[in-house]
Amino acid sequence: MHQKNQIHIIGSGFAGLAAGAVLAQKGYQVTILEKNDQPGGRARIWETEGFKFDMGPSWYWMPDVFENYFALFGKKVSDFYDLKRLDPGYRVYFSDTESVDIPANMQELELLFEKYEPGSTAGLREFMAQAAYKYKTAMSDYVFRPSHSITEFIDFTLILESIRIHMLKPMSKHVRQYFTNPKLIQLLEFPVLFLGATAQKMPAMYSLMNHADLAMGTWYPMGGMHEIVKAMVKVAEEQGVKIILNTEVKKIEIENGIAKKLITNQGDFETDFVIGAGDYQHIEQNLIEPKYRNYSAKYWDSRVMSPSSLLFYVGLNKKLEGIEHHSLFFDEDLDQHAKEIYTNPQWPSKPLFYVSCVSKTDPISAPEGKENLFFLIPLAPGLKDTDELREKYYHLMLDRFERIIGQKVRGHEIVKRSYAMNDFVQDYHSFKGNAYGLANILSQTAFFKPAIRAKKVKNLLFTGQLTVPGPGVPPSLISGQVVAKETDLFLKKMQ
């Protein structure tokens, strides 16, 4: 069919793998060049001493996005991995003595809300019905638009929908219309924390995340999140995609506005079309001559990034009692931590943190009788990152973790590895060491995001978490599909 069209994709994260598989299915010759020694981008694994750690994403939300993706190739998720719904989805610790489990069942959720705010059931039902409507609207139409310009959105029904799904109203205001209890408000605002801004700055459209969280549930692919990557690699290779590891693109050679060649540490690749699925800012600012760039360094510097993270992968020589697969520690002030991420960026004074204990669900993640722990503290991107600071925050966090769960962790570590800003930059060329891409604030939504199209290079497009539709695993999966469609349209036109 299109055998002459050689498409090269930089990066094998979710967006790169999705774009590659969809294009190869259409008959193009696709090669993915991956800098690291395994595919999956941030969703790599690290195995040591019998422990298996997912290095990046640990939440599996929006199962429909994965089903829809594999269905494009006549497959189902269950052909590749066993998906388990967690119940409770997660636990939230409000203090040393108070925690709440988020049930998988709606009636139980209503009872929980009633306990904190008597009479809140009607409000919860209305809030969740709206969240479901937003999810359906956004996920069926909005997210698959390439967002080249505002004209795609000047469509009367879509303008009406934008008003109905609260595109302009802040999330914090929306939640407080229905609930007054501060703990319930925290529960509903938590999912947007990772989208890159405080709830005051987030469009209320993102209450669709509450539908993803509370109604659709929290899942876990047995074997770990990297199983999704393995499944996507299998699908891509079945379509004929070639994935070359340990190959870092150093330069995109462009002649008269056309990308001709990729210069890598493993030699040169002549190309007909390039998709940048690695860090957009890095590819644009470092691999392309200034005259061909979409944006200036100043533009990038003015972007609002979603948080970075300080992560710890810890393997214990014993089991812990009474903790869940996912736990959120909200025993300190959420607003204060959010300010230290977004308003006055600094290392947080009393950080909230998250702990994933996958060995509660998945026996293969740790040797028998041992525990696999993943700790995460959200941080402002671009901070100074030193070993001393990492160690300081490890103990700050462990003081609280040990006190709240009433058990010792320190002294029981067989494995302990930290991962933060410098590693994100080193491994992924992540702009300012961010972990989740570009913040999803209104001024960076849809056509306000960095464009998927290289305006001065005909045959170059961008995909992934710094462009449409946004950060997170499901959006990256969708981003790859959007870019594949645009690439196909362009190449068909050129024939």
Secondary structure, DSSP 8 states (H G I E B T S, - for coil): --TT-EEEEE--SHHHHHHHHHHHHTT-EEEEE-SSSSSSTT--EEEETTEEEE-S---B--HHHHHHHHHTTT--GGGT--EEE-SSSEEEE-SSS-EEEE-SSHHHHHHHHHHHSTT-HHHHHHHHHHHHHHHHHHHHTGGGS---SGGGG--HHHHHHHHHTTSSSBHHHHHHHH---HHHHHHHHHHHHTTTS-TTTSBGGGGHHHIIIIIT--EEETT-THHHHHHHHHHHHHTT-EEE-S--EEEEEEETTEEEEEEETTEEEE-SEEEE-S-HHHHHHHSS-GGG-SS-HHHHHTS-B--EEEEEEEEESS--SS--SEEEE--S-HHHHHIIIIIS-SS-SS--EEEE-GGGT-GGGS-TT-EEEEEEEEE-TT----HHHHHHHHHHHHHHHHHHHTS--TT-EEEEEEE-HHHHHHHH--GGG-SS-B---GGGSGGGS--SB-TT-TTEEE-STTSSS-SSHHHHHHHHHHHHHHHHHHHHHH-
